[in-house]
Amino acid sequence: MRIAIFSAKPYDRRSLDAANEQHGHELTYYETRLNALTVRLAAGYPAVSVFVNDDVDAEVIEALAAGGTRLIATRSAGFNQIDLEAAARHGITVTRVPAYSPSAVSEFTIGLMLMLARQMHRGHQRVRQNNFELEGLQGFELRGKTVGVLGTGKIGANVAVALKGFGCTLLAYDLYPNPQLEDVVRYVEIDEIWREADIITLHVPLTPETYHLIDAETIAQLKPGVMLVNTSRGALLDTPAVIEGLKSGQIGFLAIDVYEEEEELFFEDMSSQVVKDDVFARLLTFHNVVVTAHQAFFSDEALANIADATLAGITEFERTGTCTHAVTAG
């Protein structure tokens, strides 16, 4: 099948080319993002592949359908960037990668916690400046801390098991408790996590109910000095409210690998440009904040899994007209 692949970085090309040796599709790569201005590039392609910052809205989907596209395959677990209702109206199937590598994100999450808890980010910067003083770098141990895990799917479960090994007390919240964590976490109401947790890590999907889950009202309920870690979806945090929480000290530490307005920033080299997002720029001024650019998924294993799962879904669609991992509105 002919596939137009958007937001294709060099690492995407390498992993997809390697995986395609088993599938034999005709791949055309576009480094540009898919949006209303670039959708013409997809004309004549029965399948397109997109990533998290492509803009697959109703206008784009209408143009895709007019150009003969029948399948949209996103190289991600999330699919917020795609208008599923518009896809259904135009008879376009949407498929995703349900679980590319839970270990990649969970291990990165633990790394962010350790970096902040032990001030590793600041120590690294000092040593590079030939400053070997320890004053100001005193941290704390994870052992004995209470950690609130919001969302206990594969990634959240991995994080919980790892933190249990550190000697943490685990409180969890999930609409659908994970029976495999019976001896690892104690499921509680979310208000108890707000009150009791020294560290809160987010692993829930972005839905209307979880949008700005952490806002000014929530922050006021948190244990003073709490550490927040978000490797899930940027819009789970109301960033201006989080900044106010950092300024007041209610939030003691923040680590994010995702950002609500990341579309104009992440995955691009902007080192020679002025970042115009004042909220994002303000975040970077705090010594107790670590920001990474949607890097948690970025492992050798995850890229290989993403490429294989994406192309396998397209192969399945080509042969059967359906996809095991298709997603629909509602």
Backbone bond lengths (Angstrom), bond angles and torsions (degrees), N, CA, C in turn:
res aa  C-N    CA-C-N  psi(-1)  N-CA   C-N-CA  omega(-1)  CA-C   N-CA-C  phi
1 M - - - 1.461 - - 1.521 109.81 -
2 R 1.317 117.14 143.10 1.460 121.87 176.63 1.527 108.97 -81.25
3 I 1.325 115.83 126.78 1.466 120.62 -174.58 1.523 109.06 -127.79
4 A 1.327 116.85 127.50 1.463 122.50 172.32 1.526 107.62 -94.65
5 I 1.317 116.54 119.91 1.468 121.57 -174.55 1.516 108.68 -109.97
6 F 1.326 116.01 114.98 1.461 122.25 -177.17 1.531 110.85 -98.82
7 S 1.339 115.38 162.35 1.473 122.36 -177.11 1.526 109.94 54.34
8 A 1.322 116.04 40.83 1.461 121.58 -174.76 1.524 110.53 -91.35
9 K 1.312 115.89 106.01 1.460 122.38 175.36 1.526 109.00 -86.24
10 P 1.329 117.54 166.46 1.466 119.41 179.24 1.526 113.59 -53.61
11 Y 1.339 117.42 -38.15 1.457 119.68 179.91 1.523 111.56 -68.87
12 D 1.343 117.72 -30.79 1.461 120.08 174.84 1.527 110.39 -65.40
13 R 1.307 115.31 -43.74 1.468 119.28 -179.62 1.526 110.99 -60.41
14 R 1.331 115.66 -44.86 1.467 118.71 -178.33 1.524 111.21 -61.84
15 S 1.330 116.90 -46.77 1.461 119.53 -176.35 1.522 111.68 -71.24
16 L 1.333 117.65 -38.86 1.462 120.03 179.99 1.526 111.60 -70.52
17 D 1.332 117.32 -39.42 1.466 119.71 177.09 1.527 110.60 -61.05
18 A 1.336 115.99 -41.95 1.466 119.48 179.52 1.530 111.01 -64.02
19 A 1.336 116.79 -45.00 1.462 120.43 -179.65 1.523 111.50 -67.73
20 N 1.327 117.24 -31.36 1.459 121.14 -175.04 1.525 112.84 -71.55
21 E 1.324 117.09 -11.74 1.467 119.07 176.25 1.522 111.25 -60.84
22 Q 1.335 117.03 -25.06 1.461 121.19 179.39 1.525 112.72 -93.82
23 H 1.352 117.13 -11.67 1.463 119.65 -174.05 1.528 113.38 -113.77
24 G 1.305 118.03 -32.91 1.455 121.00 175.24 1.514 115.71 71.81
25 H 1.328 117.98 29.53 1.458 120.92 176.30 1.528 110.52 -79.67
26 E 1.319 115.54 163.41 1.470 121.78 175.88 1.530 107.63 -97.99
27 L 1.330 116.32 107.68 1.460 121.62 -173.16 1.525 110.73 -101.59
28 T 1.322 115.48 130.05 1.461 121.98 172.93 1.519 107.87 -119.63
29 Y 1.327 116.59 124.25 1.465 120.62 -173.81 1.530 111.35 -101.79
30 Y 1.315 115.06 135.73 1.460 122.58 172.49 1.525 108.24 -126.97
31 E 1.326 116.65 121.26 1.461 118.77 178.51 1.520 111.41 -72.21
32 T 1.322 116.60 -24.53 1.458 120.64 179.13 1.523 111.03 -66.21
33 R 1.316 115.77 156.05 1.459 120.55 175.37 1.520 110.30 -79.29
34 L 1.315 115.71 153.31 1.458 120.70 174.20 1.523 108.82 -81.60
35 N 1.313 115.73 125.75 1.464 121.99 175.29 1.531 108.09 -157.41
36 A 1.318 116.66 -171.33 1.466 120.20 -176.06 1.524 112.58 -64.02
37 L 1.323 117.20 -26.05 1.466 120.65 -179.17 1.526 112.47 -84.16
38 T 1.324 117.90 -25.87 1.468 120.84 -175.34 1.520 113.64 -107.11
39 V 1.328 117.81 -4.37 1.458 120.43 -173.89 1.522 111.89 -61.63
40 R 1.318 118.09 -24.12 1.472 120.14 178.87 1.534 111.41 -59.32
41 L 1.342 116.88 -25.67 1.460 120.17 179.61 1.528 112.00 -65.15
42 A 1.318 116.67 -20.56 1.463 121.24 -177.33 1.524 112.92 -89.21
43 A 1.326 117.97 -3.37 1.464 120.99 -177.67 1.530 110.10 -58.10
44 G 1.323 115.51 130.37 1.455 120.72 178.51 1.513 115.10 88.98
45 Y 1.330 117.65 -3.40 1.462 121.18 178.68 1.533 109.26 -98.14
46 P 1.319 118.35 120.90 1.465 119.93 178.96 1.532 113.25 -68.57
47 A 1.347 117.45 -19.16 1.468 120.58 178.44 1.520 109.66 -136.35
48 V 1.325 115.82 143.94 1.461 121.69 171.57 1.522 107.95 -127.49
49 S 1.320 115.05 149.10 1.464 120.56 176.19 1.523 108.01 -120.31
50 V 1.322 115.91 134.83 1.460 121.25 -175.26 1.522 109.94 -129.73
51 F 1.355 114.90 173.32 1.453 120.03 177.32 1.523 108.68 -129.39
52 V 1.324 117.26 -170.68 1.468 121.58 -165.18 1.528 114.17 -66.86
53 N 1.335 118.73 -27.69 1.455 119.96 -176.30 1.520 113.53 -102.89
54 D 1.324 117.58 8.78 1.461 119.82 170.92 1.524 108.49 -72.69
55 D 1.336 115.89 152.01 1.465 120.91 -176.21 1.524 108.62 -110.88
56 V 1.313 115.85 90.46 1.464 121.22 -175.30 1.529 107.93 -101.71
57 D 1.324 115.02 69.70 1.463 120.14 -177.42 1.528 109.87 -89.83
58 A 1.330 115.89 -173.54 1.464 120.41 -175.10 1.524 111.68 -62.10
59 E 1.324 117.76 -39.01 1.462 120.92 178.96 1.525 111.23 -63.05
60 V 1.336 116.02 -43.82 1.465 120.42 179.93 1.524 110.07 -65.64
61 I 1.319 117.44 -42.34 1.461 120.87 -178.47 1.529 111.08 -65.18
62 E 1.316 116.94 -38.88 1.465 119.55 176.37 1.525 110.94 -60.21
63 A 1.342 115.70 -42.44 1.463 119.95 178.70 1.525 111.32 -67.64
64 L 1.337 117.06 -39.13 1.464 120.21 177.32 1.524 110.72 -60.53
65 A 1.319 116.04 -45.98 1.461 120.09 -179.55 1.527 110.86 -61.74
66 A 1.320 116.27 -41.50 1.465 120.29 179.38 1.523 111.30 -63.90
67 G 1.335 116.54 -29.31 1.461 120.91 -179.80 1.509 114.04 -88.20
68 G 1.331 117.66 1.65 1.462 120.76 175.47 1.509 115.50 98.69
69 T 1.331 118.47 7.30 1.467 120.42 179.27 1.524 110.50 -74.52
70 R 1.336 115.58 133.21 1.464 121.08 179.88 1.524 112.94 -118.76
71 L 1.349 116.19 -9.01 1.466 119.78 -176.66 1.519 109.92 -143.93
72 I 1.340 115.75 133.69 1.464 122.70 171.34 1.521 106.58 -116.01
73 A 1.325 116.66 120.32 1.469 121.82 -179.83 1.520 108.55 -114.58
74 T 1.330 116.47 110.55 1.460 119.03 178.25 1.528 109.81 -90.18
75 R 1.320 115.25 135.30 1.468 121.27 -178.27 1.528 109.56 -86.54
76 S 1.293 116.78 50.15 1.466 122.49 -176.43 1.516 108.87 -156.96
77 A 1.338 114.66 163.43 1.459 119.30 175.25 1.525 110.68 -78.14
78 G 1.346 116.09 -38.14 1.459 120.59 178.61 1.513 111.57 -81.17
79 F 1.338 115.40 158.03 1.466 119.91 -178.05 1.527 111.16 -142.19
80 N 1.349 115.69 27.44 1.462 120.52 -178.65 1.528 112.84 -62.58
81 Q 1.332 116.77 -22.14 1.457 120.53 -176.62 1.527 113.11 -79.48
82 I 1.332 117.14 -3.82 1.459 121.86 -175.41 1.529 109.84 -113.56
83 D 1.330 116.65 131.02 1.464 121.76 175.85 1.532 107.67 -80.81
84 L 1.323 116.44 97.17 1.459 121.09 -174.94 1.526 112.16 -67.64
85 E 1.313 117.22 -34.10 1.465 119.46 179.66 1.522 110.37 -66.73
86 A 1.339 116.64 -40.56 1.463 119.47 177.54 1.521 110.80 -65.63
87 A 1.325 116.70 -38.91 1.463 120.43 178.24 1.526 110.24 -61.19
88 A 1.320 117.02 -42.83 1.469 120.50 179.68 1.520 111.13 -63.80
89 R 1.332 116.47 -41.47 1.465 119.71 179.87 1.522 111.86 -60.49
90 H 1.325 116.47 -33.68 1.465 120.62 -176.39 1.531 112.42 -98.62
91 G 1.328 116.83 8.29 1.452 120.10 175.98 1.514 114.65 69.87
92 I 1.326 116.74 27.98 1.460 121.67 179.43 1.523 109.29 -100.31
93 T 1.315 116.38 127.95 1.462 121.75 176.54 1.525 109.76 -82.22
94 V 1.320 116.31 140.71 1.467 122.43 177.00 1.517 108.47 -118.91
95 T 1.326 116.18 128.31 1.461 120.54 178.33 1.521 109.85 -127.81
96 R 1.312 116.28 157.36 1.460 121.55 -176.02 1.527 110.36 -135.70
97 V 1.326 115.58 177.95 1.459 122.38 173.39 1.532 106.56 -104.49
98 P 1.316 119.24 106.21 1.466 120.29 -169.86 1.524 114.67 -70.68
99 A 1.330 117.36 -34.94 1.472 119.52 -176.18 1.519 108.17 -155.06
100 Y 1.318 115.84 88.53 1.466 119.47 -174.80 1.522 112.05 -78.26
101 S 1.325 118.52 -40.39 1.460 121.96 174.98 1.519 109.26 -172.40
102 P 1.322 117.31 88.04 1.465 119.37 178.12 1.523 112.72 -55.08
103 S 1.332 117.11 -31.81 1.462 120.20 -179.07 1.519 111.62 -64.31
104 A 1.337 116.97 -36.02 1.465 120.05 -178.68 1.523 110.53 -58.47
105 V 1.325 116.98 -49.70 1.466 120.85 -176.52 1.525 111.02 -74.45
106 S 1.318 117.60 -40.50 1.463 119.36 -177.89 1.525 111.26 -66.44
107 E 1.327 117.76 -42.48 1.464 120.13 178.05 1.527 110.93 -63.19
108 F 1.316 116.50 -40.26 1.467 120.56 178.75 1.525 110.55 -64.08
109 T 1.324 115.92 -39.47 1.470 120.84 178.36 1.520 111.00 -59.15
110 I 1.323 116.73 -47.21 1.465 120.84 177.70 1.519 110.26 -61.44
111 G 1.339 116.23 -39.67 1.461 120.21 178.35 1.515 112.35 -59.91
112 L 1.320 117.00 -41.06 1.466 120.66 178.34 1.530 110.81 -64.07
113 M 1.321 116.08 -42.12 1.466 119.47 178.05 1.525 110.90 -59.60
114 L 1.326 116.46 -47.14 1.461 120.55 -178.80 1.525 111.20 -65.16
115 M 1.324 116.01 -38.77 1.462 119.25 -179.73 1.520 111.42 -59.04
116 L 1.340 115.98 -45.13 1.459 119.70 -179.70 1.528 111.92 -74.06
117 A 1.331 115.88 -43.99 1.467 119.20 -176.12 1.517 111.74 -61.23
118 R 1.336 117.18 -36.07 1.453 121.29 -176.03 1.530 113.02 -108.21
119 Q 1.350 116.25 11.60 1.476 121.67 174.34 1.532 112.41 58.25
120 M 1.322 116.88 31.81 1.465 119.99 -176.62 1.520 112.26 -65.56
121 H 1.322 117.48 -34.50 1.460 119.68 -179.78 1.521 111.15 -63.77
122 R 1.339 116.64 -39.51 1.466 120.15 -179.81 1.530 110.91 -74.58
123 G 1.343 116.23 -38.40 1.464 119.40 178.27 1.518 111.92 -62.53
124 H 1.316 116.31 -40.24 1.468 121.25 178.95 1.537 110.47 -61.94
125 Q 1.328 115.72 -44.73 1.463 119.20 179.45 1.525 111.37 -63.26
126 R 1.331 117.51 -40.28 1.462 120.33 -179.51 1.528 111.77 -62.89
127 V 1.333 115.94 -47.05 1.460 119.41 -177.38 1.527 111.08 -61.53
128 R 1.318 117.26 -37.22 1.464 120.24 178.52 1.527 111.78 -65.89
129 Q 1.334 116.24 -18.20 1.469 121.09 176.43 1.529 111.60 -102.15
130 N 1.348 115.95 15.19 1.467 122.32 -179.06 1.530 112.63 61.24
131 N 1.326 116.02 28.85 1.456 121.46 176.27 1.526 106.94 -106.89
132 F 1.334 116.03 110.60 1.461 120.92 -174.41 1.526 112.42 -108.00
133 E 1.318 117.68 15.74 1.456 122.02 179.13 1.525 109.94 -73.36
134 L 1.330 116.46 144.70 1.452 121.65 -179.82 1.526 113.54 -96.89
135 E 1.311 117.68 -19.35 1.460 120.40 -178.26 1.533 109.99 -55.20
136 G 1.351 115.38 128.69 1.461 120.67 -179.68 1.520 113.81 94.65
137 L 1.338 116.76 -5.05 1.460 120.26 -178.64 1.532 112.69 -107.69
138 Q 1.319 116.39 8.53 1.469 118.90 -179.11 1.520 110.09 -65.02
139 G 1.333 116.18 129.26 1.453 120.67 -178.58 1.504 112.48 -118.14
140 F 1.313 115.83 -158.56 1.461 120.44 178.52 1.526 109.23 -138.89
141 E 1.332 115.12 158.91 1.459 121.27 -178.81 1.527 110.31 -90.60
142 L 1.321 115.72 150.39 1.459 119.93 176.52 1.526 111.26 -73.99
143 R 1.312 116.93 -29.85 1.460 120.92 -178.81 1.529 110.51 -55.41
144 G 1.317 115.03 129.81 1.453 120.50 177.83 1.515 114.90 87.62
145 K 1.333 117.49 -7.90 1.461 120.14 -179.78 1.530 110.18 -82.49
146 T 1.322 115.01 151.67 1.462 121.44 175.22 1.516 108.70 -94.64
147 V 1.320 115.61 123.00 1.458 121.21 -177.66 1.523 109.26 -115.49
148 G 1.320 116.16 129.87 1.453 121.95 174.89 1.515 109.73 -97.23
149 V 1.319 116.25 121.77 1.465 122.23 -179.94 1.524 107.66 -107.53
150 L 1.321 116.53 111.51 1.460 121.39 179.28 1.520 108.95 -97.42
151 G 1.325 115.21 106.99 1.453 120.96 -176.28 1.516 109.86 99.94
152 T 1.326 116.57 115.19 1.471 120.24 -175.51 1.524 111.06 -123.30
153 G 1.337 115.15 42.57 1.462 119.64 167.51 1.510 109.01 -72.44
154 K 1.321 117.50 -155.62 1.459 120.37 -173.60 1.525 112.24 -61.96
155 I 1.334 117.17 -43.17 1.466 119.17 -178.25 1.518 110.52 -71.32
156 G 1.328 116.65 -50.09 1.461 119.65 179.58 1.512 112.39 -59.56
157 A 1.329 116.57 -37.42 1.469 120.25 178.70 1.516 110.74 -64.77
158 N 1.330 117.28 -43.14 1.463 120.47 177.98 1.521 111.79 -60.92
159 V 1.334 116.08 -41.80 1.464 120.62 178.39 1.522 109.99 -62.05
160 A 1.331 116.44 -44.72 1.469 120.52 -178.43 1.525 111.39 -61.95
161 V 1.332 117.21 -44.60 1.466 120.53 -179.54 1.526 110.29 -63.08
162 A 1.334 116.76 -42.94 1.460 120.28 179.64 1.528 111.28 -62.75
163 L 1.330 117.05 -42.85 1.461 120.88 -178.74 1.526 111.43 -69.48
164 K 1.320 116.76 -29.70 1.465 119.73 174.74 1.522 109.65 -61.05
165 G 1.335 115.53 -36.96 1.456 120.36 177.74 1.523 113.05 -66.70
166 F 1.332 116.12 -26.66 1.464 120.28 176.31 1.529 111.84 -78.13
167 G 1.319 117.56 -10.71 1.460 120.40 -178.48 1.506 113.61 91.53
168 C 1.331 117.21 24.31 1.462 120.88 178.49 1.532 110.63 -85.66
169 T 1.328 115.17 157.65 1.453 121.92 169.47 1.519 107.43 -93.46
170 L 1.318 117.21 125.77 1.462 121.31 -172.41 1.523 111.71 -107.52
171 L 1.333 115.61 119.86 1.455 122.81 169.06 1.517 107.48 -107.16
172 A 1.315 117.79 139.50 1.461 120.38 -176.22 1.513 110.50 -134.13
173 Y 1.334 113.08 150.40 1.469 119.99 173.48 1.520 108.26 -133.01
174 D 1.326 116.16 130.66 1.457 121.63 176.66 1.517 107.42 -161.87
175 L 1.319 116.73 139.49 1.461 120.01 176.77 1.524 111.19 -63.03
176 Y 1.328 115.31 -25.68 1.458 120.76 -178.94 1.530 108.50 -128.21
177 P 1.330 118.12 86.66 1.472 121.33 -178.01 1.521 112.63 -53.06
178 N 1.320 115.05 143.66 1.453 122.77 -178.55 1.528 109.46 -90.26
179 P 1.333 118.04 112.68 1.478 119.73 -176.34 1.525 112.82 -63.27
180 Q 1.327 117.24 -21.18 1.465 119.89 -179.66 1.526 111.95 -73.75
181 L 1.324 116.84 -10.81 1.469 120.72 -178.83 1.524 112.52 -103.04
182 E 1.308 116.27 16.03 1.468 121.04 -175.01 1.523 112.51 -54.73
183 D 1.333 117.32 -37.84 1.457 121.06 -178.47 1.533 112.88 -98.61
184 V 1.328 116.07 8.44 1.470 120.10 -175.65 1.515 111.79 -110.23
185 V 1.340 117.01 -45.41 1.461 121.32 -175.47 1.522 109.78 -122.75
186 R 1.326 113.92 164.36 1.466 120.46 169.58 1.521 107.43 -115.32
187 Y 1.333 116.47 116.67 1.460 119.82 -179.82 1.528 110.01 -75.37
188 V 1.330 115.18 132.46 1.461 121.47 -176.40 1.521 108.72 -137.96
189 E 1.308 116.11 170.95 1.461 120.35 170.94 1.526 109.06 -71.19
190 I 1.310 115.98 152.40 1.463 119.85 -172.41 1.529 111.92 -63.26
191 D 1.327 117.22 -29.93 1.468 119.96 179.94 1.522 111.52 -61.72
192 E 1.328 117.10 -34.11 1.459 119.68 178.89 1.524 110.99 -67.10
193 I 1.317 117.30 -36.08 1.456 119.99 176.00 1.519 110.33 -64.55
194 W 1.324 116.84 -43.95 1.478 119.36 178.20 1.535 110.16 -55.74
195 R 1.332 116.95 -41.16 1.466 120.80 -174.55 1.527 113.17 -77.63
196 E 1.341 116.87 -38.31 1.460 120.44 -165.26 1.528 115.65 -103.98
197 A 1.305 118.20 -21.63 1.462 119.78 -169.50 1.532 112.58 -78.10
198 D 1.326 115.80 132.66 1.463 121.44 170.65 1.523 111.04 -79.81
199 I 1.321 115.44 -28.54 1.464 123.10 179.21 1.515 107.34 -135.06
200 I 1.326 117.19 136.11 1.468 122.28 175.92 1.521 107.93 -124.63
201 T 1.332 116.07 126.58 1.456 120.65 179.42 1.525 109.38 -121.27
202 L 1.318 116.75 133.73 1.460 123.05 -170.93 1.524 111.02 -102.60
203 H 1.343 115.70 126.57 1.460 121.47 178.62 1.531 110.35 -141.56
204 V 1.318 115.75 38.91 1.463 121.29 179.77 1.522 109.63 -105.81
205 P 1.329 118.09 155.02 1.471 120.53 176.39 1.519 110.25 -73.16
206 L 1.326 116.08 162.07 1.456 120.97 175.58 1.523 108.58 -88.22
207 T 1.320 115.34 116.25 1.459 122.97 177.86 1.525 107.66 -134.12
208 P 1.320 118.56 170.58 1.478 118.32 175.06 1.527 112.28 -55.78
209 E 1.331 117.33 -31.01 1.467 120.79 -178.90 1.528 112.52 -75.94
210 T 1.337 117.67 -28.64 1.469 119.98 -177.48 1.526 112.62 -100.87
211 Y 1.320 117.70 -3.66 1.463 120.11 177.50 1.535 109.80 -58.81
212 H 1.339 116.98 127.07 1.471 123.19 -176.86 1.529 110.70 51.69
213 L 1.316 114.33 44.59 1.468 120.06 175.54 1.522 110.77 -55.55
214 I 1.325 115.46 -39.26 1.469 120.80 175.10 1.523 107.77 -99.12
215 D 1.338 115.55 99.90 1.463 121.21 178.84 1.525 108.78 -127.45
216 A 1.322 117.35 -171.19 1.468 120.60 -175.95 1.523 111.67 -59.45
217 E 1.330 116.60 -39.56 1.467 120.35 -179.50 1.525 110.83 -65.21
218 T 1.337 115.78 -43.76 1.464 119.50 178.77 1.515 111.04 -64.79
219 I 1.327 116.27 -46.02 1.465 121.35 -175.88 1.522 111.16 -57.96
220 A 1.323 116.73 -36.10 1.466 120.40 179.39 1.522 111.77 -64.28
221 Q 1.336 117.75 -22.10 1.463 121.41 -178.78 1.529 112.92 -90.96
222 L 1.335 117.30 -10.60 1.455 120.10 -173.39 1.522 111.91 -74.15
223 K 1.310 115.17 155.78 1.460 121.65 173.45 1.527 108.58 -64.01
224 P 1.319 119.14 126.26 1.471 120.58 -176.94 1.532 111.84 -55.39
225 G 1.330 115.69 133.34 1.453 121.43 179.41 1.510 114.50 85.37
226 V 1.338 117.94 11.89 1.457 122.65 -176.96 1.530 111.01 -61.31
227 M 1.330 115.36 151.98 1.462 121.56 171.17 1.527 108.19 -99.96
228 L 1.334 115.98 128.73 1.458 122.04 175.16 1.517 109.18 -108.42
229 V 1.331 116.39 134.39 1.464 121.78 178.09 1.524 107.83 -129.84
230 N 1.324 116.07 126.78 1.463 120.39 179.76 1.523 110.46 -130.51
231 T 1.338 115.41 108.15 1.458 121.05 173.43 1.524 109.84 -117.34
232 S 1.326 116.97 21.90 1.461 121.34 -174.59 1.522 111.78 -104.58
233 R 1.331 118.17 -84.04 1.458 122.78 -179.21 1.527 108.64 -135.70
234 G 1.311 116.09 135.44 1.466 120.56 -174.51 1.507 113.74 -59.57
235 A 1.332 117.16 -38.71 1.465 120.68 -174.30 1.518 113.50 -75.95
236 L 1.335 118.13 3.28 1.466 119.26 170.43 1.519 110.89 -68.18
237 L 1.338 116.23 -21.96 1.460 121.80 -179.93 1.516 110.81 -107.59
238 D 1.312 116.21 134.73 1.468 122.44 166.54 1.529 105.54 -84.99
239 T 1.321 116.83 95.35 1.461 120.34 -168.69 1.518 114.00 -59.88
240 P 1.342 120.89 -44.82 1.469 118.88 176.65 1.528 112.57 -57.17
241 A 1.334 117.18 -38.01 1.465 119.90 177.96 1.521 110.46 -67.68
242 V 1.324 117.59 -37.56 1.463 121.40 177.93 1.522 109.97 -64.26
243 I 1.315 117.58 -39.31 1.470 121.09 177.87 1.527 110.42 -61.51
244 E 1.309 116.86 -42.05 1.464 119.73 177.00 1.527 110.51 -63.46
245 G 1.335 116.24 -37.75 1.460 120.01 176.91 1.513 112.34 -64.92
246 L 1.332 117.29 -36.99 1.466 121.38 175.83 1.526 110.94 -66.31
247 K 1.307 116.40 -41.39 1.465 120.73 -178.62 1.525 111.18 -65.73
248 S 1.324 116.95 -36.21 1.461 120.25 -178.72 1.527 112.45 -81.44
249 G 1.329 117.14 -17.47 1.452 121.03 -176.33 1.512 113.62 90.75
250 Q 1.339 117.17 -3.35 1.458 119.82 176.91 1.530 109.93 -61.42
251 I 1.315 115.61 -38.87 1.467 121.14 171.42 1.521 107.30 -100.13
252 G 1.331 116.63 119.31 1.459 120.40 -176.20 1.511 113.58 -88.90
253 F 1.336 116.60 -28.14 1.465 121.88 -176.83 1.528 108.38 -150.01
254 L 1.317 115.38 145.51 1.462 120.51 178.03 1.522 109.34 -139.93
255 A 1.332 115.99 130.41 1.465 121.60 172.78 1.518 107.89 -129.19
256 I 1.335 116.82 124.15 1.465 120.49 178.91 1.526 109.96 -132.73
257 D 1.312 114.68 137.54 1.462 121.00 172.87 1.522 110.31 -109.26
258 V 1.329 115.87 -2.30 1.461 122.57 179.82 1.526 107.69 -135.71
259 Y 1.334 115.02 153.82 1.465 120.05 -176.03 1.528 107.75 -145.49
260 E 1.307 116.56 138.48 1.461 120.67 -172.76 1.533 112.57 -56.36
261 E 1.319 117.03 -38.64 1.465 120.97 -178.07 1.527 111.22 -105.71
262 E 1.317 116.93 35.35 1.467 120.56 -174.05 1.521 113.71 -72.19
263 E 1.307 117.49 -15.28 1.466 120.48 -172.46 1.519 112.94 -54.50
264 E 1.331 117.39 -37.44 1.466 120.75 -177.57 1.528 112.53 -88.74
265 L 1.326 117.23 2.50 1.462 120.09 -175.23 1.520 113.12 -122.52
266 F 1.310 116.77 -56.56 1.459 120.69 -167.25 1.522 112.13 -72.70
267 F 1.318 114.39 151.16 1.462 126.42 -179.08 1.528 113.33 74.44
268 E 1.330 117.83 8.55 1.462 121.36 179.08 1.523 109.86 -125.10
269 D 1.340 116.13 151.04 1.464 121.51 174.23 1.524 108.56 -87.30
270 M 1.319 116.43 107.05 1.462 122.01 -179.18 1.515 111.20 -114.24
271 S 1.339 116.64 22.80 1.467 120.80 -175.15 1.525 113.00 -64.84
272 S 1.324 117.78 -21.81 1.465 120.38 179.69 1.522 112.01 -103.75
273 Q 1.340 116.38 11.67 1.462 120.48 -178.04 1.525 110.34 -119.75
274 V 1.313 115.43 162.35 1.456 121.63 174.66 1.532 108.05 -89.63
275 V 1.326 116.30 124.91 1.457 120.35 176.26 1.522 108.35 -75.61
276 K 1.319 116.42 120.08 1.468 121.38 -173.42 1.523 113.33 -90.83
277 D 1.314 116.38 -5.81 1.463 120.95 180.00 1.532 108.66 -82.86
278 D 1.316 116.34 102.19 1.465 120.88 -175.89 1.524 112.40 -66.66
279 V 1.325 117.25 -33.32 1.472 120.37 179.02 1.518 109.96 -65.20
280 F 1.335 116.79 -46.32 1.457 120.99 179.09 1.529 110.62 -63.57
281 A 1.325 116.57 -43.14 1.463 120.43 179.25 1.524 110.89 -60.86
282 R 1.315 117.39 -38.29 1.473 120.95 179.42 1.529 110.06 -64.92
283 L 1.322 117.71 -39.30 1.461 120.43 178.24 1.521 111.75 -56.03
284 L 1.324 116.46 -39.43 1.460 121.02 -174.78 1.521 113.22 -72.43
285 T 1.320 117.56 -7.55 1.465 119.78 -179.34 1.529 112.63 -85.08
286 F 1.334 117.82 -11.88 1.468 120.81 -176.39 1.526 110.32 -87.15
287 H 1.330 116.64 132.04 1.464 120.13 179.18 1.519 112.58 -72.22
288 N 1.334 116.72 -18.57 1.465 121.53 -177.47 1.528 111.70 -102.23
289 V 1.320 115.98 24.83 1.465 122.09 178.62 1.526 109.05 -124.52
290 V 1.327 116.13 132.80 1.465 122.31 172.92 1.523 108.13 -118.24
291 V 1.327 116.28 126.93 1.464 121.86 178.46 1.521 108.33 -121.64
292 T 1.312 117.04 127.70 1.453 121.87 170.10 1.527 108.02 -120.73
293 A 1.331 116.29 157.11 1.460 121.27 -167.57 1.526 112.29 -97.92
294 H 1.335 116.42 69.63 1.463 123.10 177.87 1.526 110.01 54.31
295 Q 1.310 114.73 51.65 1.465 123.65 -172.67 1.524 113.01 -102.53
296 A 1.316 117.46 -13.41 1.466 120.39 -169.94 1.523 112.92 -59.28
297 F 1.320 117.70 -34.51 1.462 120.94 -178.29 1.526 112.99 -77.26
298 F 1.325 117.81 -11.00 1.461 123.72 -160.41 1.524 112.04 -85.98
299 S 1.324 115.74 76.94 1.462 121.47 175.80 1.524 109.22 -125.37
300 D 1.325 116.28 161.94 1.464 120.67 177.43 1.521 110.66 -54.88
301 E 1.322 114.26 -46.97 1.459 119.74 -175.72 1.530 111.43 -65.81
302 A 1.332 116.20 -42.82 1.462 119.83 -178.23 1.520 111.64 -65.14
303 L 1.337 117.22 -43.21 1.465 119.53 -179.86 1.525 111.05 -62.43
304 A 1.325 116.64 -40.54 1.463 119.83 177.94 1.526 110.67 -64.12
305 N 1.338 117.01 -42.11 1.465 120.89 179.92 1.522 111.70 -66.20
306 I 1.341 116.35 -41.60 1.463 120.81 179.14 1.520 110.36 -60.99
307 A 1.326 116.49 -47.59 1.462 120.53 -178.48 1.522 110.87 -62.09
308 D 1.330 116.58 -46.55 1.461 119.76 -177.68 1.520 111.45 -65.70
309 A 1.338 116.86 -43.70 1.463 120.08 -178.67 1.526 111.19 -66.58
310 T 1.337 116.80 -38.72 1.464 120.34 179.08 1.520 110.87 -62.24
311 L 1.320 116.47 -49.71 1.464 119.96 -177.35 1.525 111.50 -71.63
312 A 1.330 117.64 -32.75 1.461 120.15 176.70 1.525 110.91 -64.15
313 G 1.332 116.28 -38.89 1.459 119.79 177.56 1.524 111.73 -64.84
314 I 1.325 116.00 -38.52 1.460 119.93 178.67 1.529 110.57 -68.62
315 T 1.324 116.14 -40.15 1.476 120.22 176.56 1.521 110.97 -61.37
316 E 1.332 115.99 -43.46 1.470 120.07 178.01 1.521 111.17 -60.06
317 F 1.333 115.77 -43.24 1.469 119.76 179.96 1.525 110.87 -64.33
318 E 1.340 116.20 -41.19 1.466 120.43 -179.43 1.525 110.48 -62.05
319 R 1.319 117.73 -37.20 1.471 121.70 -175.28 1.514 113.36 -84.53
320 T 1.350 115.94 -34.28 1.471 119.01 -171.13 1.525 114.23 -120.12
321 G 1.323 117.09 -16.89 1.455 120.12 -176.70 1.522 113.30 82.84
322 T 1.335 117.18 1.90 1.461 121.51 178.99 1.525 109.40 -132.68
323 C 1.340 115.86 168.55 1.462 121.92 178.21 1.518 109.32 -134.91
324 T 1.312 116.38 133.73 1.467 120.65 178.39 1.518 111.11 -60.19
325 H 1.333 116.59 -37.77 1.461 120.91 -174.70 1.537 112.10 -106.13
326 A 1.343 114.97 33.54 1.472 119.39 175.19 1.517 109.72 -68.16
327 V 1.333 116.70 148.91 1.456 121.87 176.84 1.517 108.94 -123.15
328 T 1.331 115.43 147.93 1.466 120.89 -178.03 1.519 109.61 -133.61
329 A 1.313 116.02 162.25 1.466 121.56 179.00 1.527 109.30 -65.96
330 G 1.348 114.77 141.14 1.456 119.79 177.05 1.499 113.45 78.18
